[in-house]
Amino acid sequence: MASATIECDVCNEKFDSGNHKPLCLACGHTFCFSCITRLCNVRETKNCPKCREPISQDADQLPVIFALIPTNEESLPSAVGSPSEALCPQHQKALDYLCVDCSESVCFTCSRGTHATHKIEMTDDLLQDTENVDGVWAKIRSTLQKKLDSVSSVVTLSDGLSGFIDDIIKLKPDFDGWRDLLLAQKVSTEQDLKAWNASVTRLDGIKRLDCKEILCRLKLNFGENGKLPEIKALLDAAAKTSVSLELETCEVMPIGKPWIIASSDEGERALASLASNRQPSRLVVLSTHTRPIPGLGELLSRLAAHHTGDISLLPLDFFWRPAGEAEGGMGTIVHNLRGRLTALYCSPYIVQLDLYHSTIKKYNIRLDCPSDVLWFAKLPRRTITNVCCAKGVPNNVGTTLKDSGVEVTRWHFPDLKDQDVDWLSHILSSYSDNRHQSVELVLPRDHLSAVGARQLFQKIPNIRVLYHEPNASHLTAACRDVHAAADCIELSTTNILQWI
């Protein structure tokens, strides 16, 4: 069934009475005059863009569909066609095609855009050919079965959760009775406290007796509630069921697009999508000091078990951790995901171990002590993307690395204070002594004052880019006043992702 629209499916221009007037081909599909003219000028493209039927007439000979031309050149409010016909939610066009790879109906624009590399079938052709040799019918049947299984699973989970809620409601009267006893004890204790304070000033016989009674009630006693363990068990079971229900019904991630995982919830959403046989073009996991991902190692192992490609991991919470803090199991993560990571963010020692087993070409090094510098100098890789210097690293590290032929793209200095500016500038002196050589700085959690920020730009005049925390007005003001040529960029997720 050919569907009429108010814009050309090829160029997406609205139909009008000029170069975009709607012309009807012999097959029944409609496109604008300009597009049909271009198609007819080339033999290889002289076919209907939708059904591939040859175009046998020139554009001037084709009938004009005047009903699709808006009156007074105003756009029509909606597409012409059956009001019950489903439209593409993105392009508001008829869903005349089936993406076999994704098992979903798509419009013509989607078939040439998001699904351009996928196997596409016309819905009308598919319904006329019940013995499709490509097994499309079998795939649709399989998709319907999976849909039925998923819906059945959600129904089972929701029934279970509803049962837990009913059981908890039945226990509410017992719980409320216990709560009422606690409230009474609260009021009594407040009165005892008031009476005890009053007895401090004058203690007569009556008050002495009152104080003895208060002492008898002094021991904390919440009373017994035999229903608490049962309530707790029901709440725990309901919480687990809710998590399962959320995973079953969460929105899946798009096929063939980059997936950015920056939280546990996004990780679970990615896992649910992978379980539905959806794969990204690239899988990026970002854990920062402001949004750390709990259980990062476990999440990465689960993702690696389902994801067929490499993983781009940016564990910046580990990379920027305060000086003296443990490395948090990054060595174990690197070992478990050997061969799956596109880059490493770790100590030179871990990198040295990984070099014998990995094809990684992008290394990001954190230096915590003088021995790390010695390990760093031994690395055969001489181009390092990011170097993080924790406090305690000797100030000659820049000279050592420069003399070893190491090139660094970006320098990180967490928790920088005013008294650390000289230390930082000494480290970078070997990399900023050439006026043609620029420096990129990253300052997570900086503690600089306005004076310290100005000293930073004065001592390192070759700063090209400075990445800073949000609301770092002291740095942006110093940059504007001292070194206006430098770019001050906020450490947001979007900007950090530019590093990869």
N, C-alpha and C positions, 0 to 999 in steps of 0.2 A: 504493500500500500504506500503510494507516494504521499508525502505530507507537505502541505503548503505552509510557508513561513513568511514573515514580513522582512526578512533579510536574506542575503545570499549566503549559502552555506560555504562557499569557497573563500570569499573576501570578507564576509561578515559585515558588509555595508548594507544599510537600509535600502530597500527598494524605492526608486523614485521614477520620475517620468523622463529622466535624462539617460546618462551612460549606465545607470544601474536599474533600468527598467526590467521587470521580471519577464523572462522568456521561457516558454514551456517546450521542452524537448519531446521527441516522439515517444520516448519511454514514459513520459509523464512527470519527470522531475523538473524543477524550476530553478534557474540561476539567472544572474544579472547579465545584461547585454555585454558589458565590458569583459567579464570572465569567459563567456561563451566565445566571444571574438578571439580572445587570446588562445583558447583551446583549439579553435578551428585553424589557427595559423600554423600549428605544428602537427604533423601527421601522427606522431607518437602519442599526442594527448587529445586527439580528436575523438574522445569517448566521454560518455556521461561520468562525472566524477563519483557518482554513487553506485550505479549498476554496471558501469563499463560498456553500456550499449553504444555502438558507433553513432556519431552525430552525422546525419546524412544531409542536413540543410545548413546553409549559411545563416549567420545571426539575423540578417535583414529579412530572411524568409520565415523566421519562427514567429508563432503567435505571441502577442503580449498579453499577460494576465493582468488586466486593469484592476481587478478586484484587490490585488495585493499592493497597489500603489496608494499610499495614504492620501486622504483628501487634504488639499491645501498643503501638501508636503509635511503633514503632521504624522507622527508615528501612531500606528494602530495600538490599542491597549493590550492586545494579546494575540497569540498565534491563531491562525485560522485552522479549524479542524474540530474534531470531536472534543467536547469539554471533558469527557471521561478519559481521554488519552493522556497517559503519563508523559511528563516533559522532563528533560534533563534539568536538575536543580541548579546547575552552574550556568548553562547557556540558554535555558528555556526553549529547547528544541526537542522535536520528537525523538524518542529512543528507538530509532529504526535499525540499530545494529546490535550485535552481541559480541562482546570481547570474550573469546573462547578461553584465553589465558586466565582472565580474572573472573570468568563466569558471571558477568553482569551486563545489563543493557546499557548502551551508550548512544549518544547522538553523533551526528556526522563530524562536528567540530572536535569532540573527544576522540573520535577514531583517528583523526589526523594530528591530534596533539598529545595528550597524556598517554594514549594507547597506540601511538603511531607504530611502535615496534612489535605490537602484539598481533595475534591471529584474530581477524575480524570477519564475521559473517553477517550478511543481511538477514534480518529477522524473517522477512517474507520468504526469501529463498530457503531458509532453514526449515520453515514450517511446511514448505511444499515438498521437501526432500527428506522423508522419514527414514530413508536408508542411507544417511550421510556416511560416506566412506571414511571420513576423518574421525569418526567416533564422537562427534560433537554431542549427539543425543545421549550417548553413554556417559559423557562427562557431565551433562546437565543432570542426568539421573543421579550421578554420584554426588553432585553439589546439593541437590535436593535432599538426598539421604543425610549428608553432613548437616544441612540446615535443620532437618528433623531431629537428628541426634542432639544438636546444640540446644534447640528449643526445649526438647524433652529434659535435658540436663538442667536447664535453668528452671523449668517447672518443678523438678524434683527438689532442687536447692531452695526455691522459694517456698514450697510446701513445708520443707524442714524448718526453715526460718520462721514461718508462720506458727508452726507447732511450738517452737521454743518460746515465741512471744506469748502464746496462750498459756503455756506452763508457768512463765514468769508472772503473768497477770494473776494466775490462781494463787500464787504465793504472796501477793501484795498485801492482803489483810494481815497475815502473820508478821510480815516485815513492818507494816505500819504500827502494829501493836508494840513491837520492840522499840520502834522509834519514839513512840509516845512515852515509854518508860524512860528513855534517854533524856527526853525533854523535861520530864518531871525531875530527874536527877540533876539536870543542868540548873533548873530554877532553885532546887534545894541547895546546891553548892554555892550559887550566887548569894543566897541568904546566909549560909554559913560563913562565907568570906566577909560579908558585911558585918555580921555579929562578932567575928573574931577581931576585926579592925576596931570595933567599938570597945571591946574588952581591954584593949591595950591601955586606954586612958584611965579606966577605973574597973577594978575587979572585985565585986562583992560576992556574996554567997550565991545569989541567983545566977549571976554571970559565970561564976566558977562552975556551977552545975551545967550551964549551957556549953561551956568550953569542953567539959568532959564528954558531952554528947557529940560535939563536933569532932573530937578526937576519935570517937568510936566510928564515925562515918568517914574518916580521913582516907581510908584505903580506896583506891580507884576500883570500881566494879561496874563494868558495862552491862552486866547481866548476860544471860545465855540466850542465844538464838539458834536453835538447832536447824533452822532453815537456811542459815547463811551459806554453808558448804554447798547445799543444793542450788541456791541462787547463783553462787559463783560458778558452779559447773555449767549451769544453763547459759549464763552470760558468756562464758568462754566458748562454749559450743556455738552460740549464736554469732559471736564475733568471727570465728573461723568460717562459718557458713556465709556470713556477709562478705568476707574477703573473696571466697570462691565465687560467690554470685557476682561480685563486682568485676572479677577477671573474666567471667563468662560473658558479661554484657558490656564490657568496656569498648570504646571505639577503637577499631584496629588502625594501624598505621598504614600509609599508602605504599603500594608496591613500586619498586624501582626509584624511590626518592630517598634522600639522606634522612636518617633517623638520628635525632639529637636526644640523648638521655642525660638529664641533669638532676634527676630525683629518683627515689625508690618507686614512686607511682608510675613515672614514665618508663622505668625499667620493667615493671610488671606489665604495662601496656605493650611494650615491645615483645616480651615473652609470649603474651597472648596472641600477638600478631604472627610471630614466628611459628607458633603452634598451629596457626591456620594456614600454614604454607605460604606466608607472605615474606618476601625478602627485600631488604633495602638496597639501594645502590651503594650506600656507605653507612656504617654503624659507628657513631661517635658517642663516647661516654665521657662526660665532663663532671668532675667532682671538685668543688672549690671550697675555700675556707668559709665562705658565707653560706654555701649550700652543699655541705658534704653529704655523700651518699652512704648511709649506714650499711655495713656488710658488703662493701664494694667487691671484695674478693669472691664472695659467694655469688653475687649477682653476675659478675663477669664469667664465672664458670658455667652458670646456667645459660647465659647468652651464647657462649662459645659452643655449648652442646647442641644448640638449635640453629645458629647462624652459620652459613656455609662460607662466608668471606672473612676478611681480616677485620680487626677492631681498632679503631682510632681512640686510644685512651689518653685523656688529659687529667691525671690525678693531681691537680694543683693544690688541694688541701695537704697532700703529702709533700709536694714539691716546695710549698711555702711554709711548712710547719715551723714553729719557733725553734731557735737554736737550743740544742741539747735534748730535744724531744725524739723519742724512738721513731724508727722509720715506718712502723705500722704495718709490717707484713708485705711491703712492696716486693721484696726479694721473692717471697712465695708466689705472689701474683705473676711476676715475670717468669718464674720457673714453670708454673702451671699453664701459662698461655704462650709458651715458647713457640715461635713460628706463626702466631696469630696477631701479634701487635705490630702496628705500622710505625710506632715510635716508642722510645723508652724515656721515662722521667725518673731517674734514680741516681744512686751514688756511682762513682767511677768503678768501684769494686764489683758491683752487680753487672755493670756494663762489660767489664773485663771477662767475667764468667760467661756472659751471654754471647760474646763475639764468636765463640767457637761453635755455637749451635744455631745462630740466627742469621737471617739475611737482612735485618733491619739496617737502614741507612740513615735514619734520622735519630740522633741521640741528644738528650737534654740532661745535663749533669747538675747535680746538687753537691756543693762542697761544704763540709762541716768542720774540717780540721786539716792540719798540715799534711797528714798522711793521704787524705783525699787528693790533694794537689799532686802528690807523687804518683798516685795511681792514674790520675788524669793525664799526666805528661807521657805515660806509657801507651796510651790508647793509639791505635793505628789510624783512627778516624780523625781527621784534622779540621773538619768543618762541623762545629757544634751549633745547633740552632739556639738553644737556651741554656744559660749558666746561672744557677742560683747560688749566691754567696751568703752563707749564714754567718752570724757574728762568731768570731773565733778563727776565721780563715785569715792567714797572714796577708798583710797588705801588698806583698810582692807577688801575689798569685797572678796578677795581670802580666807582669814581666816574664814570669816562668812560662806561662802559656803562650805568650807572644813569641818568645825565643824558641819554643817548641813547634812553632808554625801553626798553632791552633787559631782558627777564625771563629768568632762568635757573632751571632746575629742579634741576640737580645740578652741583656743582663738583668737579673732579678735580685733585689735586696729587700727581704721582708723586715718589718719592724724597725725601719730606719729612724734614728733620732739625730738631733742637731750635732751631738758629739761624734757621730759616725760619718759625717760628711767628708772629713779629711781622709778617713780610712777608705771610703768609697772612691774618692777622687784619685787616691794613690793607686788603687787597683786598676782603675780605668785609664791611668796616665799613658800607658803603653798603647792603648787603643784609641786615644783621643788627641795624640800629639800632632797628628797630621790634620791640617785644616780641611782636607778633602775627605777625611774619614769620619763618618757620623756614628752616633751611638744611640741605641734604643734602650731605655730603662723601664723596668717594671717595679713599682713600689707598693706591694700589698701591705696593708695595716701600718702605713707610715705614721710616725709620731713627730714629724717636723713642725717647728713653729714657722711663722712667717719669715723670721730672720734666717732660719735654717734653710728654708726653701729658696730664698734669694742666694744664699751662699752656694747652694747646689748648682744653680745655673751659672753662677759666676766662675766656679772652679772647673766646671765641665761645659765649656762653650759649644762643644760639638754635639750636644743632645739634639737629635732629630725628632724622636718620638718619646713621650713619657706617658706610661700607663699608670693611672692612679685610681684610688677608691672613689666612689661617688661623693659628691659634696666636698671635694678637696679644693676649696677656694684659695687656700694659702699657696698651693702649687700653681693653679691657673693664673693667679695674680702675679706671682713671681715670674712665671713664663712670659706673661704679657709685658711686664716692666723691664725684664732683664734680657730675655731671649725670645723675642716675638716670632722668630722663624720656626721654633719648635712646635710640634703638635702635641697637645695634651688630650689624651684619649681615656675615657672612663673604662674601668675593668668590668665591663658588662659581658654577658654570655655571648652576645652577637659579636662584639669586638674580639673577644678571646678566640672565638672560632675562626677568625681570619688568620690565625697563626698556622692553621693546618691547611 
